[in-house]
Amino acid sequence: MTNDEICRQIDSTIGCVIVATSTYPCQTPAAGPQIAHRLGIVGCSFDVSSGCAGFCLALALASDAVRGGTARNVLVIA
């Protein structure tokens, strides 16, 4: 399977991308929207900057998005 085929398959199933990052001393561009764009995902995408608790928060937000009907599948990257 080529990268393009994988991206098209991901595009059809993922409705949201959440990236859990560490807290930096200066602002950096959000990784979530950049990753979503590269994968061809049109749904919502954002970063959660909460240090060590970031993954737990990202997972809780993903769960809420699925239960609330915002997205059927969420990609959480930590």
C-alpha positions as CSV (number, residue, x, y, z in Angstrom):
1,M,0.0,0.0,0.0
2,T,1.4,3.4,-1.0
3,N,1.5,6.4,1.3
4,D,-1.2,8.1,-0.8
5,E,-3.5,5.0,-0.4
6,I,-2.9,5.0,3.4
7,C,-3.7,8.7,3.6
8,R,-6.9,8.3,1.7
9,Q,-8.0,5.4,4.0
10,I,-7.2,7.5,7.1
11,D,-9.0,10.5,5.6
12,S,-12.2,8.5,5.3
13,T,-12.2,7.3,8.9
14,I,-10.7,10.0,11.1
15,G,-12.9,13.0,12.1
16,C,-10.6,14.8,14.5
17,V,-6.9,15.0,15.3
18,I,-5.7,15.9,18.8
19,V,-2.0,16.2,19.6
20,A,-0.8,16.1,23.2
21,T,2.4,18.2,23.6
22,S,4.6,19.5,26.4
23,T,4.3,23.0,27.6
24,Y,7.0,25.1,25.9
25,P,8.5,28.4,27.1
26,C,7.6,30.0,23.8
27,Q,4.7,29.6,21.3
28,T,5.2,27.2,18.4
29,P,2.8,26.4,15.5
30,A,0.2,23.9,16.4
31,A,1.1,20.4,15.2
32,G,-2.5,19.0,15.0
33,P,-3.6,21.1,12.1
34,Q,-0.4,20.4,10.2
35,I,-0.7,16.6,10.7
36,A,-4.3,16.7,9.7
37,H,-3.5,18.6,6.5
38,R,-0.7,16.2,5.6
39,L,-3.0,13.3,6.1
40,G,-5.9,14.9,4.2
41,I,-8.2,15.0,7.3
42,V,-10.8,17.7,7.0
43,G,-12.3,17.5,10.5
44,C,-11.2,19.5,13.6
45,S,-7.6,19.4,14.7
46,F,-5.8,21.0,17.6
47,D,-3.0,20.7,20.2
48,V,-3.4,20.2,24.0
49,S,-0.4,21.6,25.9
50,S,-0.7,20.3,29.4
51,G,2.7,18.8,30.2
52,C,2.5,15.3,31.6
53,A,-1.3,15.3,31.9
54,G,-1.7,16.2,28.2
55,F,-2.4,12.6,27.1
56,C,-5.1,12.1,29.7
57,L,-6.7,15.4,28.7
58,A,-6.4,14.6,25.0
59,L,-8.0,11.1,25.5
60,A,-10.8,12.7,27.6
61,L,-11.5,15.2,24.8
62,A,-11.4,12.5,22.2
63,S,-13.9,10.5,24.2
64,D,-16.2,13.5,24.5
65,A,-16.0,14.2,20.8
66,V,-17.1,10.6,20.0
67,R,-19.8,10.5,22.6
68,G,-21.1,13.9,21.6
69,G,-21.2,13.0,17.9
70,T,-18.6,15.5,16.8
71,A,-16.4,12.8,15.4
72,R,-16.8,9.0,14.8
73,N,-13.1,8.3,15.2
74,V,-10.4,10.5,16.7
75,L,-6.6,10.3,16.2
76,V,-4.8,11.1,19.5
77,I,-1.0,11.6,19.2
78,A,1.1,11.9,22.3
